[in-house]
Amino acid sequence: MTLFPRHRVLRLAAAAWLAVSWVMLIVLLARPELQANERTALTVLVPLYFLSFPLGHLGLLACNKVKRILYLDYHFVPDIASEGPLLWLSLTVLGYAQWFVLLPWLALAVRRLADFLLRRGDPAAR
């Protein structure tokens, strides 16, 4: 299992994924709603949420749990300027890991298992 895809097409897709992700971060940080501490600034991350679904959803739930713990235990409410980059980071890392690390690893494992099972059932391969 590697962090960077070996196949050229997958490398281009991973580069495009990271480029789109960085553009969304730049747009998020440039929004005037971010400095005004308005939640509408986070709407920029909605496409990234869908691109990283379903693991990105787990990241969103984890960020919400951290916010809830900070509020209930320490009476601290993080502002949007810190919440936005945290959400972006979790969506980007989990989405990249899902599509370019875990999925290729799982596909290779399934292929090896299928090859093993087909060889075992083939009398000519013995």
ABEGO torsion letter per residue (X at the ends): XBABBABAAAAAAAAAAAAAAAAAAAAAAABAAAAAGBAAAAAAAAAAAAAAOAAAAAAAAAAAAAAAAAAAAAGBBBBAAAAAAAAAAAAAAAAAAAAAAAAAAAAAAAAAAAAAAAAAABAAAX
